[in-house]
Amino acid sequence: MKNNYFNFKQWNDQYLLTNEFGKYIFLGKEDFKYLVNKQYEKLSRDLQVQLQEKFFIYDVKDDVFIEQVLNSYRDHKQYLFSATSLHIFVLTNACNMCCVYCQAQDSAKEKKGKMDRETAKKAVDIALQSPNQYLTFEFQGGEPLLNFEIIKFIVEYSQEKKNDKVITYSLVTNTLLLQEEMLDFFEKYPISVSTSLDGDQKIHDGNRPQITGEGTFRFVSSNIRKMKQRGIQTGAIETTTRRSLKSPEKIINTYRDLGLYHLFIRPLTPLGYAKEHWSEIGYKPEEFLEFYRQVIQILLEYHKRGIFISEGHARIFLRKILMGYSENYMELCSPCGAGIGQLVYYYDGNIYICDEGRMVAEMGDSMFCLGNVNMGIYDRLMENRVCKVTCQASVLEGLPGCCDCVYQPYCGVCPVIFYASNQSIYDREVHSYQCKVYQGMLDVLFEFLCNDPDAKSIFEMWI
């Protein structure tokens, strides 16, 4: 027998071990000592089998080890075998709201504009050049419904030109401008809708007022019900501000009351308005993580009472932890999905490596611009030096502090956020804000996997 490479951390009176295939195991101190010292004969037979099945140890008499683990490693890195699938069309940077944490704008950005038909046509032509057969076209803003005619044009034009491509359409909107004509269109194609819902009326209206200062909760909740009644696939994302931290159950019950059984808990990202107002709305990672732990605890307790609600970040992590499968969630991949997983077509025709890259441009820095739709060639975007360097900077296996982290198989980094924070695409802090948040979220999930005998079966149902 031989040991395969693994990372580990002490977990109370146990050790958590992970390897590059996304497998994990908890070992007691004695068994961990036997494994490290290669005293396999002192391990129980059942534990030897588990360690071998999860590729922590292998029999030198077997076939070449890499052939045994090939399928597991391919599943764990399957997103690398496809070209750009997510294409984000930023139809305008204008908005009818004034959210306290808006990442897409800052107070110095005054110029507003909308995408025109010619720019949209060229953007679609480039997106359709992606070798990936399965594409997602996502409409964003600002508020994209301010430019609904271009949504219609992009959908209809791409349907005409798609050939054998399969295109899924999604819309990110605050829903305030929804009209029956729009709902009819969303039903026809169909188009899924994602909106923001930060909690009950007090929390939501505090975070997401209109420009006039009027609250938006009653409009959003009404429109969610209306879309669900029409059979339109509808989801929501919660953004956590300081006012959210003491109300995890209120937030969950607001989703439940609206018939939303999947919520996505999102920590603040220090970009745009959020960066400017951090002292007012921000928090320490530890404060967010206590809130997140409470959310997962409540959801597990609800499930035991027959109330099914899952959390989005947990589902992404748990697919890797329990299934060895990485979905195309760009920020939690190694390398990240910038360019190779997503492209962003701004209203003026500029193309950015990712959504965060265009947000940095909104703040006045075009570092992550790959070119313009007038280039017309997808391959030239992929060959851009910015695309290559961003990929290289987000390969966890080669980053100090990440390569030997126990959570390396499940985590990811965002070079764009690093750049926005300290003008470098590499993280200069040993444990940055983003690192502490992701490590802490994984700590929470493994805490329940370790200590709650029902957690694993419930988590498996979530995914």
ABEGO torsion letter per residue (X at the ends): XBBBBBBBBBBEABBBBBBAAGBBBBBBAAAAAAAAAGBAAABBAAAAAAAAAAGABBBAABBBAAAAAAAAAAAAAAAAABBBABBBBBABABBABBBAABAABBAABABBBBBBAAAAAAAAAAAAABABABBBBBBBOEBAAAAAAAAAAAAAAAAAAAEABBBBBBBBBAGAABBAAAAAAAAAOBBBBBBBBAEBAAAAAAABBBAAGBBAAAAAAAAAAAAAAAGBBBBBBBBBBAAAAAAAAAAAAAAAAAGBABBBBBBBBBBEAAAAAAAAABBBAAAAAAAAAAAAAAAAAAAAAGBBBBBAAAAAAAAAAAAGBBBBBAAABOBBABGAABBBBBAAGBBBABAAAAAAAAAGBAAABAEBAAAGBAAAAAABAAAAAAAAAABAAABBGAAABAAAAABBBBAAAAAAAAGBABBABABBAAAAAAAAAAAAAAAAAAABAAAAAAAAAAX
